[in-house]
Amino acid sequence: MKIAYNQESLEEFATDAIQASPQHPLLLDKFLEDAIEIDVDAVADGNECIIAGIMEHIEEAGINSGDSACVIPPYTLGDEIIKTIKESTRSLARELQVVGLMNIQYAVKNDVLYVLEVNPRASRTVPFVSKATGVAWAKIASMVMVGKKLSELGVSGECEIEHIAVKESVFPFNRFPGIDPVLGPEMKSTGEVMGIDRDFGRAYAKSQIAAGQILPVKGNVFISVRNQDKRSLIYIAKKLVDLGFSLLATSGTAKVLANNGLAVKSVLKITEGRPNIADMIKNGTIALIINTPSGREAYTDQLSLRSLAVMYTVPYITTISGASAAVNGIEFLQKGEIEVNALQDYHTQYRA
């Protein structure tokens, strides 16, 4: 799979695909750029449908759902769009006559809800939803599939939780020198972890620690983002400065940040001479990297940058939404130590 941003890259990929597998058709999908992806798990008995969990992806739509971090309950969606998601889920379950578990993937863009796919089966998100809510949804679905009704099992009403649960993916990049850790439509993760707490920042920070990516609390942050991300970056960069970080950036990104009143030092790209950003990574002077992929002409330089980050265990972020979540986590880490609570302590509100 590949995302084609222009005619040239589409033709290049189509040529490679036809050569690799001439007997199979080429499938083209329209890409919803800058959309929010949502996963919904639900259990239905043919008549009634109970929503087990609504998961908002942190990374934007287009990242493989198995690689994207996600949050229960949604942390940026408004009440109206959540209401629409619930109504749509119940309608789909009713029309498809689902008996058992169902997973639906939605996307939201400009307050319009899109249905990406509906799967009348269990999804890999069910264990996460069960741990987040304290309800054995697979067990309930099994009982429904052998003839029980949800009402007979004492399952009714919405499954509301008062805490935040974050699922983060675990990647094997450190085992493959030179690999590009940028996320895309092809799944790269080999596992997942969960962070849980009373607010999003704490839960997200815990999920990152569990996944092996330790967010820094001080130091230099290197930033290099594509043009369409520069406006969204400004708030994140200002927040990092408020938290005490120093900003380093490539010339284009540095100019935007400086024009918005931020103190930033311009750093050479790997292909622009030395000393450059690669030298700083090797010398241990970079605490965090925010780098969103840009055009083909910059691919080689950015690939080397991200590969070096993996090699020298520097935390790296390749999406603006991921950078925003990381800033929330860093803010919590600066405030104090992590508190650990038993999972059962979070599950006193709901019993199915």
C-alpha positions as a Markdown table, in Angstrom:
| # | Residue | x | y | z |
|---|---|---|---|---|
| 1 | Met | 0.0 | 0.0 | 0.0 |
| 2 | Lys | 1.1 | 3.5 | -0.7 |
| 3 | Ile | -0.3 | 7.0 | -0.4 |
| 4 | Ala | 0.1 | 8.9 | -3.8 |
| 5 | Tyr | 0.1 | 12.7 | -3.4 |
| 6 | Asn | 0.5 | 13.5 | -7.1 |
| 7 | Gln | 0.1 | 12.0 | -10.6 |
| 8 | Glu | 3.8 | 11.2 | -10.8 |
| 9 | Ser | 3.9 | 9.1 | -7.7 |
| 10 | Leu | 0.7 | 7.3 | -8.6 |
| 11 | Glu | 2.1 | 6.3 | -12.0 |
| 12 | Glu | 5.3 | 5.1 | -10.4 |
| 13 | Phe | 3.5 | 3.0 | -7.9 |
| 14 | Ala | 1.1 | 1.6 | -10.5 |
| 15 | Thr | 4.0 | 0.6 | -12.7 |
| 16 | Asp | 5.7 | -1.3 | -9.9 |
| 17 | Ala | 2.4 | -3.0 | -8.8 |
| 18 | Ile | 1.7 | -4.2 | -12.4 |
| 19 | Gln | 5.2 | -5.6 | -12.7 |
| 20 | Ala | 5.0 | -7.3 | -9.4 |
| 21 | Ser | 1.5 | -8.8 | -9.9 |
| 22 | Pro | 0.2 | -8.3 | -13.4 |
| 23 | Gln | -2.7 | -10.8 | -12.9 |
| 24 | His | -4.3 | -8.8 | -10.0 |
| 25 | Pro | -6.2 | -5.5 | -10.2 |
| 26 | Leu | -5.0 | -2.3 | -8.7 |
| 27 | Leu | -7.3 | -0.9 | -6.0 |
| 28 | Leu | -7.5 | 2.9 | -5.7 |
| 29 | Asp | -9.0 | 4.5 | -2.6 |
| 30 | Lys | -9.7 | 8.2 | -2.1 |
| 31 | Phe | -7.6 | 9.5 | 0.9 |
| 32 | Leu | -9.3 | 11.6 | 3.5 |
| 33 | Glu | -6.4 | 13.9 | 4.5 |
| 34 | Asp | -6.4 | 15.6 | 8.0 |
| 35 | Ala | -9.4 | 13.4 | 9.1 |
| 36 | Ile | -9.9 | 11.9 | 12.6 |
| 37 | Glu | -10.3 | 8.1 | 12.6 |
| 38 | Ile | -12.5 | 6.4 | 15.1 |
| 39 | Asp | -12.9 | 2.7 | 16.1 |
| 40 | Val | -16.1 | 1.5 | 17.7 |
| 41 | Asp | -16.6 | -1.9 | 19.3 |
| 42 | Ala | -20.1 | -3.0 | 20.0 |
| 43 | Val | -22.1 | -6.1 | 21.0 |
| 44 | Ala | -25.5 | -6.8 | 19.4 |
| 45 | Asp | -28.1 | -9.6 | 19.9 |
| 46 | Gly | -30.1 | -9.0 | 16.7 |
| 47 | Asn | -32.3 | -6.4 | 18.3 |
| 48 | Glu | -30.4 | -4.5 | 20.9 |
| 49 | Cys | -26.9 | -3.0 | 20.4 |
| 50 | Ile | -24.6 | -2.0 | 23.3 |
| 51 | Ile | -21.6 | 0.1 | 22.5 |
| 52 | Ala | -18.6 | -1.2 | 24.3 |
| 53 | Gly | -16.1 | 1.6 | 23.5 |
| 54 | Ile | -15.5 | 4.5 | 21.2 |
| 55 | Met | -11.8 | 4.9 | 20.4 |
| 56 | Glu | -10.4 | 8.1 | 19.0 |
| 57 | His | -7.2 | 7.6 | 17.1 |
| 58 | Ile | -4.4 | 10.0 | 18.0 |
| 59 | Glu | -2.7 | 9.8 | 14.6 |
| 60 | Glu | -4.8 | 11.0 | 11.7 |
| 61 | Ala | -6.7 | 8.8 | 9.3 |
| 62 | Gly | -4.4 | 7.1 | 6.9 |
| 63 | Ile | -2.2 | 5.5 | 9.5 |
| 64 | Asn | -2.8 | 1.8 | 9.8 |
| 65 | Ser | -5.3 | 1.4 | 12.7 |
| 66 | Gly | -3.0 | -1.3 | 14.2 |
| 67 | Asp | -0.2 | 1.3 | 14.4 |
| 68 | Ser | -2.1 | 4.3 | 15.6 |
| 69 | Ala | -2.5 | 5.1 | 19.3 |
| 70 | Cys | -6.1 | 5.5 | 20.4 |
| 71 | Val | -8.0 | 6.8 | 23.4 |
| 72 | Ile | -11.1 | 5.8 | 25.3 |
| 73 | Pro | -13.2 | 7.9 | 25.7 |
| 74 | Pro | -12.7 | 10.3 | 22.7 |
| 75 | Tyr | -10.7 | 13.3 | 23.9 |
| 76 | Thr | -11.3 | 15.9 | 21.1 |
| 77 | Leu | -14.7 | 14.9 | 19.6 |
| 78 | Gly | -17.8 | 17.0 | 20.5 |
| 79 | Asp | -21.0 | 15.6 | 21.9 |
| 80 | Glu | -22.9 | 16.0 | 18.6 |
| 81 | Ile | -20.5 | 13.9 | 16.6 |
| 82 | Ile | -20.3 | 11.3 | 19.3 |
| 83 | Lys | -24.1 | 11.1 | 19.3 |
| 84 | Thr | -24.0 | 10.6 | 15.5 |
| 85 | Ile | -21.5 | 7.8 | 15.9 |
| 86 | Lys | -23.6 | 6.0 | 18.4 |
| 87 | Glu | -26.8 | 6.3 | 16.3 |
| 88 | Ser | -24.9 | 5.1 | 13.2 |
| 89 | Thr | -23.5 | 2.2 | 15.0 |
| 90 | Arg | -26.9 | 1.0 | 16.3 |
| 91 | Ser | -28.4 | 1.5 | 12.8 |
| 92 | Leu | -25.7 | -0.6 | 11.1 |
| 93 | Ala | -26.0 | -3.3 | 13.7 |
| 94 | Arg | -29.8 | -3.4 | 13.2 |
| 95 | Glu | -29.6 | -3.4 | 9.4 |
| 96 | Leu | -26.9 | -6.1 | 9.3 |
| 97 | Gln | -28.6 | -8.2 | 12.0 |
| 98 | Val | -25.4 | -8.6 | 13.9 |
| 99 | Val | -25.3 | -11.2 | 16.6 |
| 100 | Gly | -22.1 | -10.9 | 18.7 |
| 101 | Leu | -19.3 | -8.5 | 18.4 |
| 102 | Met | -19.0 | -5.8 | 15.7 |
| 103 | Asn | -16.2 | -3.3 | 14.9 |
| 104 | Ile | -16.7 | -0.2 | 12.8 |
| 105 | Gln | -14.1 | 2.2 | 11.6 |
| 106 | Tyr | -15.2 | 5.8 | 11.0 |
| 107 | Ala | -13.5 | 9.0 | 9.9 |
| 108 | Val | -14.6 | 12.5 | 10.8 |
| 109 | Lys | -13.7 | 15.5 | 8.6 |
| 110 | Asn | -15.3 | 18.9 | 8.7 |
| 111 | Asp | -18.0 | 17.5 | 11.0 |
| 112 | Val | -19.0 | 14.9 | 8.4 |
| 113 | Leu | -19.0 | 11.2 | 9.5 |
| 114 | Tyr | -17.7 | 8.7 | 7.0 |
| 115 | Val | -18.0 | 4.9 | 7.4 |
| 116 | Leu | -14.7 | 3.3 | 6.4 |
| 117 | Glu | -15.6 | -0.3 | 7.1 |
| 118 | Val | -17.9 | -2.5 | 9.1 |
| 119 | Asn | -16.8 | -5.8 | 10.4 |
| 120 | Pro | -19.4 | -8.1 | 12.0 |
| 121 | Arg | -16.8 | -9.9 | 14.1 |
| 122 | Ala | -14.4 | -9.3 | 16.9 |
| 123 | Ser | -11.5 | -6.9 | 16.3 |
| 124 | Arg | -8.0 | -6.7 | 17.8 |
| 125 | Thr | -9.2 | -3.7 | 19.9 |
| 126 | Val | -11.6 | -5.9 | 22.0 |
| 127 | Pro | -8.9 | -6.8 | 24.6 |
| 128 | Phe | -8.0 | -3.1 | 25.0 |
| 129 | Val | -11.7 | -2.1 | 25.4 |
| 130 | Ser | -12.3 | -4.9 | 27.9 |
| 131 | Lys | -9.3 | -3.8 | 30.1 |
| 132 | Ala | -10.3 | -0.1 | 29.8 |
| 133 | Thr | -13.9 | -0.7 | 30.8 |
| 134 | Gly | -13.6 | -3.7 | 33.1 |
| 135 | Val | -16.1 | -5.7 | 31.1 |
| 136 | Ala | -15.4 | -9.1 | 29.5 |
| 137 | Trp | -17.0 | -8.2 | 26.1 |
| 138 | Ala | -15.8 | -11.4 | 24.3 |
| 139 | Lys | -17.5 | -13.5 | 27.0 |
| 140 | Ile | -20.7 | -11.5 | 26.7 |
| 141 | Ala | -20.6 | -11.8 | 22.9 |
| 142 | Ser | -20.1 | -15.6 | 23.1 |
| 143 | Met | -23.2 | -15.9 | 25.3 |
| 144 | Val | -25.2 | -13.8 | 22.8 |
| 145 | Met | -24.0 | -16.0 | 19.9 |
| 146 | Val | -25.4 | -19.1 | 21.6 |
| 147 | Gly | -28.9 | -17.6 | 22.0 |
| 148 | Lys | -28.8 | -15.3 | 25.1 |
| 149 | Lys | -30.2 | -11.8 | 24.9 |
| 150 | Leu | -28.2 | -8.8 | 26.3 |
| 151 | Ser | -31.1 | -8.1 | 28.7 |
| 152 | Glu | -30.8 | -11.6 | 30.1 |
| 153 | Leu | -27.1 | -11.1 | 30.7 |
| 154 | Gly | -27.8 | -7.9 | 32.6 |
| 155 | Val | -26.1 | -5.7 | 30.0 |
| 156 | Ser | -27.9 | -2.5 | 29.4 |
| 157 | Gly | -27.3 | 1.2 | 28.9 |
| 158 | Glu | -24.0 | 2.9 | 27.8 |
| 159 | Cys | -20.7 | 1.7 | 29.1 |
| 160 | Glu | -19.4 | 5.0 | 30.5 |
| 161 | Ile | -16.0 | 5.3 | 32.2 |
| 162 | Glu | -14.6 | 8.2 | 34.2 |
| 163 | His | -10.9 | 7.6 | 33.5 |
| 164 | Ile | -8.8 | 7.7 | 30.3 |
| 165 | Ala | -7.2 | 4.7 | 28.7 |
| 166 | Val | -4.6 | 5.1 | 25.9 |
| 167 | Lys | -3.6 | 2.2 | 23.7 |
| 168 | Glu | -0.1 | 2.6 | 22.2 |
| 169 | Ser | 1.6 | 0.4 | 19.6 |
| 170 | Val | 5.0 | -1.2 | 20.1 |
| 171 | Phe | 7.4 | -1.2 | 17.1 |
| 172 | Pro | 10.5 | -3.4 | 16.4 |
| 173 | Phe | 12.4 | -0.6 | 14.6 |
| 174 | Asn | 15.5 | -0.9 | 16.9 |
| 175 | Arg | 16.0 | -4.5 | 15.6 |
| 176 | Phe | 16.3 | -3.3 | 11.9 |
| 177 | Pro | 19.1 | -0.8 | 11.4 |
| 178 | Gly | 18.3 | 1.7 | 8.6 |
| 179 | Ile | 14.6 | 1.1 | 8.7 |
| 180 | Asp | 12.3 | 4.1 | 8.3 |
| 181 | Pro | 10.0 | 4.4 | 11.3 |
| 182 | Val | 7.5 | 6.7 | 9.7 |
| 183 | Leu | 3.9 | 5.5 | 10.0 |
| 184 | Gly | 1.7 | 4.8 | 7.0 |
| 185 | Pro | -1.1 | 2.6 | 5.6 |
| 186 | Glu | 1.0 | -0.6 | 6.1 |
| 187 | Met | 1.0 | -2.1 | 9.6 |
| 188 | Lys | 4.5 | -2.1 | 11.2 |
| 189 | Ser | 3.7 | -2.7 | 14.9 |
| 190 | Thr | 4.3 | -6.0 | 16.7 |
| 191 | Gly | 2.4 | -5.4 | 19.9 |
| 192 | Glu | 0.6 | -2.9 | 22.0 |
| 193 | Val | 0.4 | -1.5 | 25.6 |
| 194 | Met | -2.0 | 0.5 | 27.6 |
| 195 | Gly | -1.7 | 3.6 | 29.8 |
| 196 | Ile | -4.6 | 4.4 | 32.2 |
| 197 | Asp | -5.2 | 7.4 | 34.5 |
| 198 | Arg | -7.7 | 10.1 | 35.4 |
| 199 | Asp | -6.6 | 12.5 | 32.6 |
| 200 | Phe | -5.2 | 12.3 | 29.1 |
| 201 | Gly | -1.7 | 13.6 | 29.7 |
| 202 | Arg | -1.0 | 11.1 | 32.5 |
| 203 | Ala | -2.4 | 8.2 | 30.6 |
| 204 | Tyr | -0.5 | 9.1 | 27.4 |
| 205 | Ala | 2.8 | 9.5 | 29.3 |
| 206 | Lys | 2.3 | 6.0 | 30.9 |
| 207 | Ser | 1.6 | 4.5 | 27.5 |
| 208 | Gln | 4.8 | 5.9 | 26.0 |
| 209 | Ile | 6.9 | 4.6 | 28.9 |
| 210 | Ala | 5.3 | 1.2 | 28.5 |
| 211 | Ala | 6.0 | 1.2 | 24.7 |
| 212 | Gly | 9.7 | 2.0 | 25.3 |
| 213 | Gln | 9.6 | 5.7 | 24.1 |
| 214 | Ile | 10.6 | 7.8 | 27.1 |
| 215 | Leu | 9.4 | 11.4 | 26.7 |
| 216 | Pro | 12.1 | 14.0 | 27.8 |
| 217 | Val | 11.4 | 16.7 | 30.4 |
| 218 | Lys | 14.1 | 19.0 | 29.2 |
| 219 | Gly | 16.7 | 19.6 | 26.4 |
| 220 | Asn | 16.7 | 20.5 | 22.7 |
| 221 | Val | 13.8 | 19.6 | 20.4 |
| 222 | Phe | 14.6 | 19.4 | 16.7 |
| 223 | Ile | 11.7 | 20.2 | 14.4 |
| 224 | Ser | 11.3 | 19.8 | 10.7 |
| 225 | Val | 7.8 | 19.5 | 9.2 |
| 226 | Arg | 6.2 | 19.7 | 5.8 |
| 227 | Asn | 4.6 | 22.9 | 4.7 |
| 228 | Gln | 1.0 | 21.9 | 5.4 |
| 229 | Asp | 1.9 | 21.2 | 9.0 |
| 230 | Lys | 3.7 | 24.5 | 9.8 |
| 231 | Arg | 0.6 | 26.4 | 10.9 |
| 232 | Ser | -0.5 | 23.6 | 13.3 |
| 233 | Leu | 3.1 | 23.4 | 14.7 |
| 234 | Ile | 3.1 | 26.9 | 16.1 |
| 235 | Tyr | 1.0 | 26.2 | 19.2 |
| 236 | Ile | 3.0 | 23.0 | 19.9 |
| 237 | Ala | 6.3 | 24.8 | 19.6 |
| 238 | Lys | 5.1 | 27.6 | 21.9 |
| 239 | Lys | 4.0 | 25.0 | 24.5 |
| 240 | Leu | 7.5 | 23.4 | 24.3 |
| 241 | Val | 9.1 | 26.7 | 25.0 |
| 242 | Asp | 6.8 | 27.3 | 27.9 |
| 243 | Leu | 7.9 | 23.9 | 29.3 |
| 244 | Gly | 11.5 | 25.0 | 29.1 |
| 245 | Phe | 12.7 | 23.3 | 25.9 |
| 246 | Ser | 15.1 | 24.9 | 23.4 |
| 247 | Leu | 14.0 | 24.8 | 19.7 |
| 248 | Leu | 16.2 | 23.7 | 16.8 |
| 249 | Ala | 14.8 | 23.5 | 13.3 |
| 250 | Thr | 15.7 | 23.3 | 9.6 |
| 251 | Ser | 15.7 | 26.7 | 7.7 |
| 252 | Gly | 12.1 | 26.6 | 6.5 |
| 253 | Thr | 10.6 | 25.6 | 9.8 |
| 254 | Ala | 12.9 | 27.9 | 11.7 |
| 255 | Lys | 11.7 | 30.9 | 9.7 |
| 256 | Val | 8.0 | 30.2 | 10.4 |
| 257 | Leu | 8.7 | 29.8 | 14.2 |
| 258 | Ala | 10.8 | 32.9 | 14.3 |
| 259 | Asn | 8.1 | 34.9 | 12.5 |
| 260 | Asn | 5.8 | 33.9 | 15.3 |
| 261 | Gly | 8.1 | 35.2 | 18.0 |
| 262 | Leu | 9.8 | 32.0 | 19.0 |
| 263 | Ala | 13.5 | 31.7 | 19.8 |
| 264 | Val | 14.8 | 29.0 | 17.5 |
| 265 | Lys | 18.2 | 28.0 | 16.2 |
| 266 | Ser | 18.5 | 27.0 | 12.5 |
| 267 | Val | 20.3 | 23.7 | 11.9 |
| 268 | Leu | 21.7 | 22.3 | 8.7 |
| 269 | Lys | 20.1 | 19.3 | 7.1 |
| 270 | Ile | 22.2 | 16.1 | 6.6 |
| 271 | Thr | 22.7 | 17.0 | 3.0 |
| 272 | Glu | 23.6 | 20.7 | 3.6 |
| 273 | Gly | 27.0 | 20.3 | 5.1 |
| 274 | Arg | 28.5 | 20.0 | 8.6 |
| 275 | Pro | 28.0 | 20.2 | 11.5 |
| 276 | Asn | 24.4 | 19.1 | 10.8 |
| 277 | Ile | 21.5 | 17.6 | 12.7 |
| 278 | Ala | 23.0 | 14.1 | 12.3 |
| 279 | Asp | 26.1 | 15.2 | 14.2 |
| 280 | Met | 24.0 | 16.6 | 17.0 |
| 281 | Ile | 22.0 | 13.3 | 17.3 |
| 282 | Lys | 25.3 | 11.4 | 17.5 |
| 283 | Asn | 26.6 | 13.8 | 20.1 |
| 284 | Gly | 23.6 | 13.3 | 22.3 |
| 285 | Thr | 22.4 | 16.9 | 22.2 |
| 286 | Ile | 18.9 | 16.2 | 20.9 |
| 287 | Ala | 16.2 | 15.2 | 23.4 |
| 288 | Leu | 13.2 | 14.9 | 21.0 |
| 289 | Ile | 12.6 | 14.9 | 17.2 |
| 290 | Ile | 9.4 | 16.1 | 15.5 |
| 291 | Asn | 9.6 | 15.3 | 11.8 |
| 292 | Thr | 6.6 | 14.9 | 9.4 |
| 293 | Pro | 7.4 | 13.4 | 6.0 |
| 294 | Ser | 7.5 | 15.8 | 3.1 |
| 295 | Gly | 8.2 | 15.6 | -0.7 |
| 296 | Arg | 10.3 | 13.1 | -2.6 |
| 297 | Glu | 13.3 | 15.5 | -2.8 |
| 298 | Ala | 13.6 | 15.4 | 1.0 |
| 299 | Tyr | 12.9 | 11.7 | 1.5 |
| 300 | Thr | 16.5 | 10.5 | 1.6 |
| 301 | Asp | 17.5 | 13.2 | 4.1 |
| 302 | Gln | 14.5 | 12.5 | 6.3 |
| 303 | Leu | 15.0 | 8.7 | 6.1 |
| 304 | Ser | 18.6 | 9.1 | 7.4 |
| 305 | Leu | 17.4 | 11.4 | 10.2 |
| 306 | Arg | 14.7 | 9.0 | 11.4 |
| 307 | Ser | 17.0 | 6.0 | 11.1 |
| 308 | Leu | 19.6 | 7.8 | 13.3 |
| 309 | Ala | 16.9 | 8.6 | 15.8 |
| 310 | Val | 16.2 | 4.9 | 16.1 |
| 311 | Met | 19.9 | 4.0 | 16.3 |
| 312 | Tyr | 20.6 | 6.5 | 19.1 |
| 313 | Thr | 17.3 | 5.9 | 20.9 |
| 314 | Val | 16.1 | 9.5 | 20.5 |
| 315 | Pro | 12.3 | 9.8 | 20.8 |
| 316 | Tyr | 10.8 | 10.7 | 17.5 |
| 317 | Ile | 7.3 | 11.8 | 16.4 |
| 318 | Thr | 6.2 | 11.8 | 12.8 |
| 319 | Thr | 2.7 | 13.3 | 13.0 |
| 320 | Ile | 1.4 | 16.7 | 14.3 |
| 321 | Ser | -1.4 | 15.0 | 16.3 |
| 322 | Gly | 1.2 | 12.7 | 17.9 |
| 323 | Ala | 3.4 | 15.8 | 18.8 |
| 324 | Ser | 0.4 | 17.5 | 20.4 |
| 325 | Ala | -0.3 | 14.4 | 22.5 |
| 326 | Ala | 3.4 | 14.2 | 23.5 |
| 327 | Val | 3.4 | 17.7 | 24.8 |
| 328 | Asn | 0.4 | 16.8 | 27.0 |
| 329 | Gly | 2.4 | 13.9 | 28.3 |
| 330 | Ile | 5.6 | 15.9 | 28.9 |
| 331 | Glu | 3.7 | 18.5 | 30.8 |
| 332 | Phe | 2.5 | 15.8 | 33.3 |
| 333 | Leu | 6.0 | 14.3 | 33.6 |
| 334 | Gln | 7.4 | 17.6 | 34.6 |
| 335 | Lys | 4.8 | 17.9 | 37.4 |
| 336 | Gly | 5.8 | 14.9 | 39.4 |
| 337 | Glu | 6.2 | 11.1 | 39.7 |
| 338 | Ile | 3.8 | 8.6 | 38.1 |
| 339 | Glu | 1.2 | 7.1 | 40.4 |
| 340 | Val | 0.3 | 3.5 | 40.0 |
| 341 | Asn | -3.1 | 2.1 | 40.8 |
| 342 | Ala | -4.7 | -1.3 | 40.5 |
| 343 | Leu | -6.6 | -1.8 | 37.3 |
| 344 | Gln | -9.7 | -2.9 | 39.3 |
| 345 | Asp | -9.7 | 0.5 | 41.1 |
| 346 | Tyr | -10.8 | 2.1 | 37.8 |
| 347 | His | -13.7 | -0.3 | 37.2 |
| 348 | Thr | -16.1 | 0.5 | 40.0 |
| 349 | Gln | -18.4 | 2.6 | 37.9 |
| 350 | Tyr | -19.8 | -0.1 | 35.5 |
| 351 | Arg | -20.6 | -3.7 | 35.8 |
| 352 | Ala | -22.0 | -5.7 | 32.9 |
